[in-house]
Amino acid sequence: MLISEVTGQPTELVVQKDDDKQTTLMNPKTKVTTIIPKDPNKKGTITSDPKKPGQFVMNQEEEGKVSNTLKTGSKVQVQSQPGNAPV
């Protein structure tokens, strides 16, 4: 069993709002929102997924920019984190 299964961490989020300061994501199953700041000095990046055009990947641990091509309804995959090893 993965820790992400125990904690209920989502693997796919949907963009609810995207503006100049932050991106708001929501888990469609639980309706829990996550806010990713668009400050390159703060943790949390969202980048285009080179394997799946039109989709994005989020890394909560990296510092960097959030993609400017996000639109409401875009799907964002949560990248596996080191703490999500099998138990």
C-alpha positions as YAML, in Angstrom:
chain: A
units: angstrom
residues:
- id: 1
  name: MET
  ca: [0.00, 0.00, 0.00]
- id: 2
  name: LEU
  ca: [1.25, 3.48, -0.82]
- id: 3
  name: ILE
  ca: [1.29, 6.32, 1.69]
- id: 4
  name: SER
  ca: [-0.62, 8.38, -0.87]
- id: 5
  name: GLU
  ca: [-3.42, 5.79, -0.69]
- id: 6
  name: VAL
  ca: [-3.56, 6.07, 3.10]
- id: 7
  name: THR
  ca: [-3.48, 9.89, 3.15]
- id: 8
  name: GLY
  ca: [-5.84, 10.19, 0.20]
- id: 9
  name: GLN
  ca: [-3.42, 12.37, -1.74]
- id: 10
  name: PRO
  ca: [-4.84, 12.87, -5.23]
- id: 11
  name: THR
  ca: [-2.97, 11.92, -8.35]
- id: 12
  name: GLU
  ca: [-4.88, 14.26, -10.65]
- id: 13
  name: LEU
  ca: [-6.16, 17.77, -9.96]
- id: 14
  name: VAL
  ca: [-8.22, 20.17, -12.09]
- id: 15
  name: VAL
  ca: [-7.46, 23.89, -12.53]
- id: 16
  name: GLN
  ca: [-10.25, 25.95, -10.98]
- id: 17
  name: LYS
  ca: [-8.69, 29.40, -11.33]
- id: 18
  name: ASP
  ca: [-5.47, 30.79, -12.79]
- id: 19
  name: ASP
  ca: [-4.36, 34.40, -12.38]
- id: 20
  name: ASP
  ca: [-1.10, 36.40, -12.19]
- id: 21
  name: LYS
  ca: [-0.43, 35.56, -8.52]
- id: 22
  name: GLN
  ca: [-1.54, 31.94, -8.08]
- id: 23
  name: THR
  ca: [-3.14, 28.83, -9.54]
- id: 24
  name: THR
  ca: [-6.00, 27.14, -7.67]
- id: 25
  name: LEU
  ca: [-6.34, 23.37, -8.19]
- id: 26
  name: MET
  ca: [-9.12, 21.08, -6.97]
- id: 27
  name: ASN
  ca: [-9.37, 17.36, -6.38]
- id: 28
  name: PRO
  ca: [-12.57, 16.43, -8.26]
- id: 29
  name: LYS
  ca: [-13.32, 13.56, -5.85]
- id: 30
  name: THR
  ca: [-12.89, 15.31, -2.49]
- id: 31
  name: LYS
  ca: [-13.38, 18.95, -3.61]
- id: 32
  name: VAL
  ca: [-10.24, 19.91, -1.62]
- id: 33
  name: THR
  ca: [-8.40, 22.87, -3.15]
- id: 34
  name: THR
  ca: [-4.65, 23.46, -3.41]
- id: 35
  name: ILE
  ca: [-3.15, 26.87, -4.15]
- id: 36
  name: ILE
  ca: [0.18, 27.05, -5.98]
- id: 37
  name: PRO
  ca: [1.83, 30.51, -5.86]
- id: 38
  name: LYS
  ca: [3.35, 31.87, -9.08]
- id: 39
  name: ASP
  ca: [6.41, 33.08, -7.15]
- id: 40
  name: PRO
  ca: [9.57, 31.44, -8.55]
- id: 41
  name: ASN
  ca: [11.14, 31.61, -5.06]
- id: 42
  name: LYS
  ca: [8.41, 29.48, -3.44]
- id: 43
  name: LYS
  ca: [7.97, 25.72, -3.70]
- id: 44
  name: GLY
  ca: [5.51, 24.37, -6.23]
- id: 45
  name: THR
  ca: [5.84, 24.15, -10.00]
- id: 46
  name: ILE
  ca: [3.41, 23.25, -12.75]
- id: 47
  name: THR
  ca: [4.93, 22.47, -16.14]
- id: 48
  name: SER
  ca: [3.71, 21.05, -19.44]
- id: 49
  name: ASP
  ca: [3.89, 17.27, -19.63]
- id: 50
  name: PRO
  ca: [6.13, 16.43, -22.61]
- id: 51
  name: LYS
  ca: [4.63, 12.91, -22.79]
- id: 52
  name: LYS
  ca: [1.00, 14.10, -22.88]
- id: 53
  name: PRO
  ca: [0.39, 17.28, -24.88]
- id: 54
  name: GLY
  ca: [-2.22, 19.52, -23.29]
- id: 55
  name: GLN
  ca: [-1.66, 18.10, -19.80]
- id: 56
  name: PHE
  ca: [0.50, 19.35, -16.96]
- id: 57
  name: VAL
  ca: [2.64, 17.97, -14.11]
- id: 58
  name: MET
  ca: [2.89, 19.45, -10.60]
- id: 59
  name: ASN
  ca: [5.93, 19.08, -8.36]
- id: 60
  name: GLN
  ca: [5.32, 20.39, -4.84]
- id: 61
  name: GLU
  ca: [8.98, 20.28, -3.79]
- id: 62
  name: GLU
  ca: [10.69, 22.16, -6.64]
- id: 63
  name: GLU
  ca: [11.01, 25.92, -6.74]
- id: 64
  name: GLY
  ca: [10.23, 27.51, -10.06]
- id: 65
  name: LYS
  ca: [7.61, 28.91, -12.34]
- id: 66
  name: VAL
  ca: [4.04, 27.87, -13.00]
- id: 67
  name: SER
  ca: [3.09, 27.45, -16.66]
- id: 68
  name: ASN
  ca: [1.34, 30.45, -18.21]
- id: 69
  name: THR
  ca: [-0.71, 28.25, -20.54]
- id: 70
  name: LEU
  ca: [-2.98, 26.82, -17.82]
- id: 71
  name: LYS
  ca: [-6.70, 27.26, -18.35]
- id: 72
  name: THR
  ca: [-9.72, 26.49, -16.20]
- id: 73
  name: GLY
  ca: [-10.47, 22.78, -16.53]
- id: 74
  name: SER
  ca: [-6.88, 21.74, -17.40]
- id: 75
  name: LYS
  ca: [-5.80, 18.49, -15.75]
- id: 76
  name: VAL
  ca: [-2.64, 18.47, -13.61]
- id: 77
  name: GLN
  ca: [-0.91, 15.23, -12.60]
- id: 78
  name: VAL
  ca: [0.69, 15.22, -9.13]
- id: 79
  name: GLN
  ca: [4.24, 13.98, -9.49]
- id: 80
  name: SER
  ca: [5.29, 11.23, -7.08]
- id: 81
  name: GLN
  ca: [7.03, 12.55, -3.99]
- id: 82
  name: PRO
  ca: [9.85, 10.79, -2.09]
- id: 83
  name: GLY
  ca: [7.52, 10.18, 0.88]
- id: 84
  name: ASN
  ca: [5.17, 8.07, -1.25]
- id: 85
  name: ALA
  ca: [7.20, 4.87, -1.13]
- id: 86
  name: PRO
  ca: [5.34, 1.56, -0.67]
- id: 87
  name: VAL
  ca: [4.76, 0.67, 3.00]
...
